[in-house]
Amino acid sequence: MRRLLCLFAVLPLLSGACSASPKTPSPFAGCDFGRAATANTLPDLELPCFTGEEKVSLRSLRGPAVINLWASWCTPCREELPVMQRLADTAGDKLTVLGVDTGDSREAGASFATAKAVSFPTLFDENKKLVNAVGGINLPVTVFIDAAGKTYVNLLPLDAAKLTAMVKEHTGVAVAL
């Protein structure tokens, strides 16, 4: 009888330990940004929002927008991701800034973003579908979408000056970082 009582006392603890929930809560905003009626030129992929099960069709993203593909294990991402957060904070409603945690685990991505104070909306791409589809080999990769849905893919890390210039050139939005 004592063994049975011990089993009932331990079961609730075990069920919490076996849960799929990450230990680090998501630091990201939800994926409630604008979606376009007409498709852009991104690959026809759907990726889950990092904060839950909602899937986002990449073709439905409305420009102007900047999509940054990153991972916790990516050394250049450590410098670039905070610059992307400044872009998100500065641009406001003029520009959608979206991250894609790529080839990573949710736990590592959430922990990394928390440490870097990154909170803009982010999708999760564990299997690297988007980076492979846009021809990226290394991270970070940044995709720019203009108001007409035309995309430009940058395969190199960006600092604040380069990002400011590329946002203006490829989306038509002027920002000061």
Stockholm file with secondary structure:
# STOCKHOLM 1.0

chainA/1-177         MRRLLCLFAVLPLLSGACSASPKTPSPFAGCDFGRAATANTLPDLELPCFTGEEKVSLRSLRGPAVINLWASWCTPCREELPVMQRLADTAGDKLTVLGVDTGDSREAGASFATAKAVSFPTLFDENKKLVNAVGGINLPVTVFIDAAGKTYVNLLPLDAAKLTAMVKEHTGVAVAL
#=GR chainA/1-177 SS CHHHHHHHHHHHHHHHHTCCSCSSCCCSCCSCCCBCSSCCSSCSCEEEBTTSSCEEEGGGBCSSEEEEEECTTCHHHHHHHHHHHHHHHHHGGGCEEEEEEESSCHHHHHHHHHHTTCCSCEEEETTCHHHHHTTCSSSCEEEEECTTSCEEEECSCCCHHHHHHHHHHHHCCCCCC
#=GC SS_cons         CHHHHHHHHHHHHHHHHTCCSCSSCCCSCCSCCCBCSSCCSSCSCEEEBTTSSCEEEGGGBCSSEEEEEECTTCHHHHHHHHHHHHHHHHHGGGCEEEEEEESSCHHHHHHHHHHTTCCSCEEEETTCHHHHHTTCSSSCEEEEECTTSCEEEECSCCCHHHHHHHHHHHHCCCCCC
//
